Amino acid sequence: MKVPSHGMFPHVDQQGTGELSLVFLHYWGGSSRTWRLVTAALAPSFRTVAIDHRGWGQSEAPAAGYALADMAADAEGVIAALDLRRYVLVGHSMGGKVAQLMASRRPVGLRGLVLVAPSPPTPMALPEAQREMMIRAYDSRATIEATIDNVLTAKPLPPELREQVIADSLKGAPAAKLAWPRATSQEDITGKVGNIDVPTTVIAGELDNVDAPDVLRAELLPRVPGATMHVLAGTGHLSMLESPEEVAALIQGFCKQLT
């Protein structure tokens, strides 16, 4: 479904019912359906709201406007339009950095923050040559498959999930594909995340080549008050596809502890 948000109409996938809503933000290259295995497991207990970021999935793709603040505004508009009064933000990678910015604003209704292999609040440290490789990662089926095998996953994905990842990455708008490696990943929000005042848990993949546990321990955990971390054994960056049962169980356990 399309939901009005500050002049945009992001695509949103909703499942389940419940007093507590879970709002899911996906990674650079993904879509709302990246979360479907996790939301299917959680929908019996919660209302799940998975959003396609601008330029990805079925959402609109403006020519410009792909900063963290733009993506945060889209998600905030969806939360307001759906009248979510008690919710937890769940952000993966790029979506995790968007979620950090949103949580730093201390919005009314936010009860907790789950960061899955999140991009830290610091600028992404990448040599220029590696950044150029990243820019071309989603150019074709061949480059996407190489990225899946060498960067994104530690466990082989079932064929249908692999095809989903390829299709989502191919579908991304050119502006959205370029914005993250060239600009948005370089945004520095370290001065803001100290304002986060809700319980925060981080889920990391032991074998993540993008946002490794050691990087998160150094760059994220010391900056987010009270944040704790769980490391999933044998898992890469796409933990919601590689280890969906474990991710869903950790989110459910976290939410049960919220007041």
C-alpha positions in Angstrom: 0.0 0.0 0.0 1.0 3.6 -0.5 1.0 5.9 2.5 1.2 9.8 2.2 4.3 11.3 3.7 5.4 14.9 3.3 4.4 15.0 -0.4 5.8 11.5 -1.1 3.9 8.2 -1.1 6.3 5.5 0.2 5.2 1.9 -0.3 4.5 0.1 3.0 4.0 -3.6 3.7 1.8 -4.2 6.8 1.2 -7.4 8.6 -0.4 -8.4 11.9 -2.0 -6.5 14.7 -1.1 -5.5 18.2 -0.7 -2.5 20.6 3.1 -2.3 19.8 4.1 -1.7 16.2 7.5 -2.6 14.7 8.7 -0.2 11.9 11.3 -1.8 9.6 13.8 0.1 7.5 15.9 -1.8 5.0 19.5 -1.7 3.7 21.0 0.0 0.6 20.0 -2.4 -2.2 17.0 -4.0 -0.5 13.3 -3.3 0.0 10.5 -3.9 2.4 10.4 -7.5 1.4 13.9 -8.0 2.8 12.1 -8.3 6.1 9.3 -10.7 5.1 10.7 -13.8 6.9 11.1 -11.8 10.1 7.8 -10.0 9.9 6.0 -13.2 9.2 7.3 -14.6 12.4 6.5 -11.5 14.4 3.1 -10.6 12.9 1.1 -12.9 15.3 2.3 -10.7 18.2 2.9 -7.3 16.7 1.8 -4.9 14.0 4.7 -4.9 11.5 5.2 -1.9 9.1 8.0 -2.4 6.6 8.8 0.7 4.4 10.4 0.9 1.0 12.9 3.8 1.2 12.7 6.3 -1.6 14.2 5.0 -4.8 13.9 1.3 -3.7 11.2 -1.3 -4.0 7.8 0.2 -5.0 8.4 3.7 -3.6 8.9 6.8 -5.7 12.3 7.8 -6.9 12.9 11.5 -6.9 15.9 12.8 -8.8 17.5 14.1 -5.6 16.9 14.0 -1.8 18.6 10.9 -0.5 20.1 12.2 2.7 19.5 10.6 6.0 17.1 13.4 6.9 15.1 12.8 3.7 14.7 9.1 4.5 13.9 9.8 8.1 11.2 12.3 7.1 9.6 9.7 4.9 9.5 7.2 7.7 8.3 9.7 10.2 5.5 10.7 7.9 4.4 7.1 7.5 4.4 6.7 11.3 2.2 9.8 11.6 -0.2 8.8 8.8 -0.7 5.3 10.3 -1.1 6.8 13.8 1.4 4.5 15.4 1.4 5.5 19.0 3.7 2.9 20.5 6.4 1.6 18.2 9.9 0.2 17.9 12.2 1.1 15.1 14.1 -1.8 13.4 16.8 -0.6 11.0 19.3 -2.6 9.0 22.5 -1.2 7.6 21.6 2.1 5.9 18.2 1.8 7.5 19.9 1.4 10.8 21.6 4.8 10.4 18.3 6.3 9.5 16.8 4.8 12.6 19.6 6.2 14.8 18.8 9.7 13.4 15.1 9.3 14.0 15.6 8.0 17.6 18.0 10.8 18.4 15.0 13.2 18.0 13.2 11.4 20.8 9.9 11.1 19.0 6.7 10.6 21.0 5.7 7.0 20.9 9.1 5.5 20.3 9.6 2.7 22.8 12.8 1.0 21.6 15.4 0.7 18.9 16.7 -2.5 17.2 19.7 -2.0 15.0 20.5 -4.9 12.7 24.1 -4.8 11.3 23.7 -1.0 11.3 25.9 1.5 9.6 27.6 3.3 12.5 26.9 7.0 13.1 30.4 7.8 11.9 31.2 8.4 8.2 31.9 5.1 6.5 35.6 4.6 6.2 36.3 3.4 2.6 39.3 4.0 0.3 38.4 5.7 -2.9 39.0 2.6 -5.0 36.7 0.5 -2.8 34.1 3.2 -2.9 34.0 3.1 -6.7 33.6 -0.7 -6.5 30.7 -0.1 -4.2 29.1 2.3 -6.6 29.1 -0.3 -9.3 28.0 -3.2 -7.0 24.4 -3.2 -8.3 25.1 -2.4 -12.0 24.2 -5.9 -13.3 23.1 -9.3 -12.3 26.8 -10.4 -12.5 28.0 -7.6 -10.1 25.1 -8.2 -7.7 25.9 -12.0 -7.6 29.5 -11.2 -6.9 28.5 -8.8 -4.1 26.1 -11.3 -2.6 28.8 -14.0 -2.5 31.8 -11.9 -1.5 30.4 -9.1 0.6 26.8 -9.5 1.8 26.4 -13.1 2.9 28.2 -15.8 4.9 25.6 -18.5 4.4 24.2 -19.5 1.0 20.8 -18.1 0.4 18.0 -20.3 -0.9 17.4 -19.8 -4.6 14.2 -17.8 -4.2 15.8 -15.4 -1.7 18.9 -15.0 -3.8 16.6 -14.0 -6.8 14.8 -11.6 -4.5 18.0 -9.9 -3.5 19.1 -9.6 -7.2 15.8 -8.2 -8.3 15.6 -5.6 -5.5 19.2 -4.5 -6.2 18.5 -4.2 -10.0 15.3 -2.3 -9.4 16.9 0.5 -7.3 16.8 3.9 -9.0 20.1 5.3 -10.2 20.0 8.3 -7.9 19.4 6.0 -4.9 22.2 3.6 -5.9 24.7 6.5 -6.1 23.6 8.5 -3.1 24.6 6.1 -0.3 28.2 5.4 -1.3 28.9 8.9 -2.6 27.3 11.0 0.1 24.8 9.6 2.6 27.2 7.0 4.1 29.6 9.8 4.8 27.2 11.8 7.0 28.4 12.1 10.6 25.6 11.9 13.2 27.9 11.1 16.2 26.9 14.4 17.8 23.2 13.3 17.8 23.0 9.6 18.8 23.9 10.4 22.4 20.4 11.9 22.6 18.8 8.4 22.1 16.9 7.7 25.3 15.1 4.4 24.6 16.4 0.8 25.1 18.6 -0.1 22.2 19.8 -3.5 21.1 22.2 -4.3 18.2 22.2 -7.5 16.3 25.4 -8.2 14.5 26.6 -11.0 12.2 29.8 -12.8 13.3 31.1 -12.9 9.7 29.7 -9.5 8.5 32.0 -7.9 6.0 30.1 -4.6 5.9 29.4 -3.6 9.5 31.6 -6.0 11.5 31.0 -6.6 15.2 34.4 -5.0 16.1 33.5 -1.9 14.2 30.2 -1.6 15.9 31.8 -2.1 19.3 34.2 0.7 18.6 32.0 3.2 16.6 28.4 2.6 17.8 28.1 1.0 21.2 30.1 3.7 23.1 27.9 6.5 21.6 24.4 5.1 22.1 23.5 5.2 25.8 22.9 1.7 27.2 23.1 -0.1 23.9 23.7 -3.9 24.1 24.8 -6.3 21.3 24.1 -9.8 20.3 26.3 -11.6 17.7 24.8 -14.2 15.4 27.3 -17.1 14.8 28.2 -17.9 11.2 26.1 -15.0 9.9 27.0 -12.3 7.4 25.4 -8.9 6.6 22.0 -10.1 5.5 21.1 -11.7 8.8 17.3 -11.3 8.3 17.7 -13.6 5.3 20.5 -15.8 6.5 19.3 -16.3 10.1 15.7 -15.0 10.2 14.5 -17.2 13.0 17.2 -15.9 15.3 16.7 -12.3 14.3 12.9 -12.6 14.9 13.5 -14.3 18.3 15.9 -11.5 19.4 13.4 -8.8 18.4 10.5 -10.5 20.1 12.6 -11.0 23.3 13.6 -7.4 23.3 10.1 -6.1 22.8 8.8 -8.3 25.6 11.1 -6.5 28.0 9.8 -3.0 27.1 7.3 -1.3 29.4 
